[in-house]
Amino acid sequence: MEWTTIESDPGVFTELIQKMGVKGVQVEELWSLDQLKELSPVYGLVFLFKWKKETERRQAAPDAGHVFFAKQVITNACATQAILSILLNCPELDLGSELSNFREFVADFDPTMKGLAISNSDVIRSVHNSFAPAHSLLPDDDKDDERGGDAYHFISYVPVAGQLFELDGLQEGPIALCECSSSDWLDRVGPHISARIERYAASEIRFNLMALVGNRVELYGSRLAEAEERRQALLAVAAEAQQGQDSDAAAAAQAQLLDVEAEISSLHEALAAEQTKHRSWHEENVRRKHNYVPFIFNLLKLMAQRGELGPLIERARKPSTTTGNNAMST
């Protein structure tokens, strides 16, 4: 069974991750590296760029057996493989039974065999293919093909055991970029991404950077619950201080209460915005997968039966009356 092309979209990738059984992770599109600090925890980055054949092979890290790395052996699954390269290198994540068993099963495989194992995984393939767009009215002539001029490629950046790695399925192995820690790897990855962009900047401006981060709905919900607990504790302290006629303690508790109330209000807003975004992602995914062809066919058929289609076609064939008026003379 083939792997189909899916859209590069954070909503698609977030639901894809969830359908594979992973808990507590979502994907965020980045417009600036400065956003990363606001999105903690960040588990890894996925960088999309227009692929160009490189004559120079980069040196793979010699002692990187502890890093999950799979060669890209299938087409149309580059994004899913880049996401897996991050998920399977994060032991702190709840991967669910399917991916946990998969990671254990392929632990001793070489990179090529790991890539083949991904391609032969019915679970991963079926989840990936479930996000394929519905049948198009036009043939898909824009296939991702590394031999073509418009192929796009995904690579991952992820910290593993004190080192920052670039994971590119077209390379022979993981590329060790520098030493890092869990607290400073986001600062260290920036120059490497900027350098890669500069390599193509003269001829290409289409880049995309996404981050695998903690689920924001769960994160804000947890913070909100903690803030509510602090609020209740402060209310008790303030009441006790008032009963004991300790005006200083009561004033201090009231001041802290104001801060907590402001935090709770801010978290409610952030949580509501995130919930709205997730609902929008889900609705868009439903639309992406829905097949509108029968509806369009029957609509056109009904319009033709009513004699309404012909006039619309004729009107569409006529040149726009504003074209000549708006044309610039030279």
C-alpha positions, -999 to +999 in steps of 0.1 A: +000+000+000+013+034-010+019+064+013-001+094+002+008+131+003-005+150+032-006+187+039+021+204+059+000+219+087+003+221+125-033+210+129-027+179+107+005+170+125-011+175+159-040+151+152-016+127+134+005+125+166-026+120+187-040+092+164-007+074+168-014+072+205+010+099+218-003+120+247+005+155+257+021+168+224+010+193+198+027+210+169+031+248+166+042+267+135+069+292+142+073+326+126+104+335+147+129+316+169+120+340+196+087+322+201+104+291+214+109+304+249+071+309+252+063+274+241+082+254+268+084+224+269+098+221+234+107+185+224+121+191+189+119+212+158+109+202+122+124+223+094+108+222+059+127+235+029+129+231-008+152+201-015+183+205-036+207+177-044+239+181-024+271+167-037+288+167-003+279+141+022+279+153+058+298+133+084+275+113+106+283+110+143+303+079+149+290+071+184+253+078+180+238+043+185+216+057+213+199+081+188+169+068+170+177+074+133+159+060+102+168+063+066+141+077+043+132+048+021+096+058+012+082+088-006+054+111+007+062+103+043+090+127+050+071+148+074+058+119+094+093+104+096+107+138+108+080+138+135+088+102+145+125+111+147+116+135+175+090+115+193+111+083+194+141+103+209+121+117+238+120+091+266+100+114+288+070+113+264+040+090+267+041+074+233+013+050+238+016+012+233+020+012+195+050+035+192+065+022+224+064-013+211+077-001+177+107+017+193+115-014+213+112-037+182+135-017+160+160-007+188+188-029+173+181-023+136+204-002+114+191+030+099+180+014+067+161-013+085+145+012+107+133+031+076+119-001+062+102-009+095+084+025+093+073+019+057+060-015+067+041-004+098+004-007+091-005+015+121+018+044+111+009+042+074-029+041+081-027+071+104-006+090+079-029+081+050-060+091+070-050+127+064-048+124+026-070+150+009-102+137-007-103+129-044-095+159-065-112+169-097-078+174-113-049+149-115-021+154-090+009+163-111+028+179-082+041+148-065+070+151-041+098+135-060+134+141-050+144+140-087+121+169-095+127+206-091+101+213-065+105+185-039+103+196-003+122+179+025+118+178+063+146+174+088+145+173+126+165+189+154+164+172+187+185+171+219+196+136+229+219+128+259+236+162+261+241+167+223+221+185+197+214+164+166+202+171+131+182+141+118+179+140+080+167+107+065+187+114+034+220+113+053+238+082+064+232+089+101+226+115+128+246+147+125+260+159+158+259+197+159+271+207+193+269+199+230+238+212+248+216+208+278+179+205+282+179+242+293+201+257+266+195+237+234+169+261+221+196+289+222+221+266+205+198+254+177+191+289+163+225+295+146+223+261+129+188+268+115+199+303+104+229+289+087+208+264+067+184+291+056+213+313+045+226+284+023+194+287+002+184+324+008+197+336-026+173+313-046+146+303-021+124+320+004+100+292+012+109+278+045+087+265+074+097+258+110+075+238+134+080+228+170+067+197+188+057+212+222+036+202+252-001+202+247-012+238+255-047+229+265-034+204+291-006+228+302-030+258+307-055+236+324-029+223+349-016+258+356-052+270+361-059+243+386-027+252+405-036+289+405-071+281+418-055+261+447-033+290+455-063+313+455-082+291+479-052+289+502-048+327+502-085+332+508-081+310+539-050+330+551-068+363+545-099+351+565-077+338+594-057+371+595-089+391+596-103+370+624-071+375+643-071+412+635-037+409+619-040+438+594-005+434+580-010+397+572-045+404+558-031+431+535-003+409+523-027+381+516-050+404+497-021+418+476-011+382+467-048+374+459-049+403+434-019+388+416-034+353+416-067+366+403-049+383+374-031+351+367-063+331+367-080+356+343-050+354+320-050+316+320-087+314+313-082+336+282-052+315+271-070+282+277-101+294+258-080+306+228-061+273+227-094+253+229-108+274+200-076+267+180-078+230+185-115+229+175-106+249+144-078+224+136-102+195+139-128+211+117-103+219+091-090+183+092-126+171+086-130+194+056-096+183+042-107+146+042-142+151+030-149+142-006-168+171-022-168+157-057-203+139-055-218+171-041-202+193-069-212+168-096-249+167-084-250+205-080-238+210-116-262+183-128-291+200-111-281+235-124-280+220-160-314+205-156-328+239-146-311+256-175-289+277-151-255+261-160-252+273-196-255+310-189-230+308-161-205+291-184-210+317-211-205+345-185-173+329-173-160+327-208-165+364-215-134+385-208-137+407-177-150+442-185-125+457-161-094+442-177-091+468-204-098+497-181-072+487-155-045+478-179-014+500-177-002+516-209+035+516-218 
